[in-house]
Amino acid sequence: MVSGSTGSVEAGQTVTVTFTDSQGHTASSTATVDGNGNWTANPANLSGLTDGSISVSASVSDKAGNTATANTDTGTGQPGESLNTAASISIGNDGAGSDHVYNKTESGAVVVSGSTTGVEAGQTVTVTFTDSQGHSASTTAQVDGSGNWTASSANLSGLADGAITVKADVTSVAGNPASASVNDSKD
């Protein structure tokens, strides 16, 4: 979200916010100046921009046609913002032990954990266990401030013996999905 304030621009004037990536691609949004000179831009779709440095500029004109512009470029050509659409997740411990087989004891309370990058704290990780017959069990976790997660225990007793796929899915606040899976078995 981008917001700001104006000094002497009348209420009702339109602010145009432009996002420009290092390749020159742009996305824009608009806002309307309120009676106190404040504005908050509508959400902008940045999916067409390249990951990396992003410059953000806001431009508005008063009723007399005088234009004011502000941006995040510090004057050194170094934009003050960045865009990261890459989210990733990994499964560090699948709960099956070193043999990658859920035995009768383990399958009653399987705890899976892992880590993420590019995913904000509080995002929900969904862990799904699927057997060869398409039956599944699932559990969830919350990403912590360090990007780590540990799912609540899952009971796999309703899944068929044989191949088990463990899949972890998460989506960043910006809507960037990430997925990881491991192949185990149940005995």
C-alpha positions in Angstrom: 0.0 0.0 0.0 1.3 3.4 -0.9 -0.1 6.5 0.8 1.0 10.1 1.4 -0.1 13.7 1.9 0.0 16.8 -0.2 0.6 20.4 0.9 -1.6 22.6 -1.1 -3.5 20.3 -3.5 -7.2 20.5 -3.4 -9.5 17.7 -2.3 -10.7 15.5 -5.1 -7.5 15.7 -7.2 -6.1 12.4 -8.5 -2.6 11.1 -7.5 -1.0 8.7 -9.9 1.5 6.2 -8.3 3.9 4.6 -10.7 6.1 1.5 -10.0 9.0 1.0 -12.3 11.3 -2.0 -12.3 15.0 -2.2 -13.4 13.9 -3.3 -16.9 11.7 -0.2 -17.4 8.4 -2.1 -17.0 5.7 -0.1 -15.1 2.5 -0.6 -13.2 0.4 2.2 -11.8 -2.4 3.0 -9.5 -4.4 6.0 -8.5 -5.7 7.7 -5.4 -7.9 10.7 -4.6 -6.8 13.5 -2.3 -9.1 13.8 0.7 -10.1 17.0 2.5 -7.0 16.9 4.7 -4.6 16.5 1.8 -4.1 12.8 2.4 -4.3 9.9 -0.1 -4.0 6.1 -0.2 -3.5 4.5 -3.6 -5.7 1.6 -4.8 -3.8 -1.8 -4.9 -1.6 -2.1 -7.9 -1.0 -5.4 -9.8 2.8 -5.7 -9.8 2.9 -9.2 -11.4 4.3 -7.8 -14.7 7.3 -6.3 -13.0 10.7 -8.0 -12.7 12.0 -9.0 -9.2 14.6 -6.6 -7.8 14.8 -2.9 -7.4 11.6 -0.9 -7.9 11.3 2.9 -7.9 8.0 4.3 -6.8 6.8 7.8 -7.8 3.6 9.7 -7.0 2.5 12.6 -9.1 -0.4 15.1 -8.6 -1.5 18.4 -10.0 -3.5 21.1 -8.3 -6.5 22.7 -10.0 -4.2 25.4 -11.4 -2.1 22.8 -13.1 0.9 22.9 -10.9 2.5 19.4 -10.7 4.2 17.9 -7.7 6.1 14.6 -7.8 7.7 12.5 -5.1 9.7 9.3 -5.5 11.8 6.7 -3.6 14.8 7.3 -5.8 17.5 8.9 -3.6 19.0 10.8 -6.5 21.8 8.3 -6.8 19.8 6.2 -9.2 19.3 3.6 -6.4 15.6 2.9 -5.9 14.4 2.7 -2.3 12.1 -0.3 -2.7 12.3 -3.8 -4.0 10.0 -6.5 -5.4 10.3 -10.1 -4.6 7.8 -12.4 -6.1 9.8 -15.5 -5.3 8.5 -17.6 -2.4 9.9 -21.0 -1.5 9.2 -23.7 1.1 11.1 -26.8 2.1 10.3 -29.8 4.2 13.2 -30.3 6.7 11.7 -33.1 8.7 8.9 -35.3 7.3 8.3 -37.1 10.5 9.1 -40.5 9.0 12.6 -40.8 10.4 15.7 -41.7 8.5 14.1 -44.7 6.8 11.3 -42.6 5.3 8.7 -45.1 6.3 5.8 -44.3 8.7 5.5 -47.3 10.9 2.4 -48.0 13.1 3.8 -46.0 16.0 4.9 -43.0 13.9 1.7 -42.8 11.7 -0.5 -42.0 14.7 1.1 -38.6 15.3 3.2 -37.3 12.4 4.9 -33.9 12.9 6.3 -32.2 9.8 8.5 -29.1 9.9 10.5 -27.0 7.5 11.3 -23.4 6.4 10.3 -20.8 3.9 11.9 -17.8 2.2 10.0 -14.9 0.8 7.0 -15.8 3.0 5.8 -13.5 5.8 5.3 -14.5 9.5 1.8 -15.7 10.2 1.2 -17.2 6.7 -0.5 -20.7 6.8 1.4 -23.8 5.6 -0.9 -26.7 4.6 0.7 -30.1 4.8 -1.1 -32.9 2.9 -0.3 -36.6 3.1 -1.7 -38.6 0.1 -1.6 -42.4 -0.3 -1.6 -44.3 -3.6 -5.4 -44.6 -3.5 -5.9 -40.9 -3.4 -6.9 -40.8 0.3 -5.4 -37.9 2.2 -4.9 -36.4 5.7 -3.8 -32.8 6.3 -2.6 -30.5 9.0 -1.5 -26.8 9.1 1.3 -24.6 10.6 2.0 -20.9 10.8 5.2 -19.5 9.5 7.2 -17.9 12.3 9.3 -14.7 12.2 12.4 -16.6 11.1 10.5 -18.3 8.2 10.3 -21.7 10.0 7.1 -23.8 10.5 6.1 -26.9 12.4 2.7 -28.4 11.6 0.4 -29.9 14.2 0.5 -33.6 14.4 -1.4 -35.6 11.7 -2.9 -39.0 12.1 -2.1 -41.2 9.0 -3.9 -44.3 10.3 -6.7 -43.8 7.7 -4.2 -43.9 4.8 -3.4 -47.1 2.9 0.0 -48.8 3.4 2.4 -48.1 0.6 3.6 -44.9 -1.1 2.8 -41.6 0.7 3.4 -38.2 -0.8 3.9 -35.4 1.7 3.3 -32.0 0.2 3.6 -28.6 1.9 2.0 -25.5 0.4 2.1 -21.8 1.4 1.3 -18.5 -0.3 3.0 -15.2 0.6 1.0 -12.1 1.5 1.6 -10.9 -2.1 0.0 -14.1 -3.4 3.2 -15.9 -4.5 2.7 -19.6 -4.0 5.3 -22.1 -3.0 5.2 -25.9 -2.8 7.5 -28.8 -1.8 7.0 -32.5 -1.6 8.7 -35.7 -0.5 8.0 -39.3 -1.1 7.7 -41.6 1.8 5.8 -44.8 2.5 3.6 -46.3 5.2 3.9 -49.7 6.6 
